[in-house]
Every structure is written in C-alpha cells, then in structure tokens.
Amino acid sequence: MKKESRREAMALGYDSETDRAPQLLAKGKGIIADNIIEKAKENGVPVQEDTSLVEILSHLNVNDQIPEELYQVVAEVFAFIYRTDQEASK
C-alpha cells in the first residue's frame, strides 16, 4: 500500500494595483500540493519551504486576503521571491 504524501503547499499572490493585501491563491495536500509545487517550478516561481507558515495559512480559504497579523511573515516570503528572481536574472 502506497503511503500518501503529507506534503502541503500554498500559493500566495499580490497585485499592488488591485489588491489591498496578499491573497491565498491555492492550497492543497498530498497530490494537490505536489501539483502546486510542480506548476510553480514549471513557471519559474520560487518555492520556499516554511511548515509553520503553511500551518497558519491552512486555516484560510482560497482567495482570502492574508490577515494583517501575518503581513510581516508574508512580506518575508515575497522578499525571498524577489531576491531569488534577482539572483536568477544575473
């Protein structure tokens, strides 16, 4: 019997022109999480592993805005993505 993956994944997004705050764009466990990660990699979107943040975000629904108390930690994720993009363009 194959053991199902316990992996969880969340996708965040933010458009400063239309959004007041970042949003949870996708979330999933197991195969769905694997698909989210695979799509991110296929599209050149950096993937950051943070089990604590995934646990907190798992309580949100897809398309929910990130609560204000999580702005700092989510800003760190976006900073990671920015740095990764800058390094990749060198």
Secondary structure as UniProt FT lines:
FT   STRAND          8..13
FT   TURN            16..18
FT   STRAND          23..29
FT   HELIX           31..42
FT   TURN            43..44
FT   HELIX           51..57
FT   TURN            58..59
FT   TURN            62..63
FT   HELIX           68..70
FT   HELIX           71..88
//
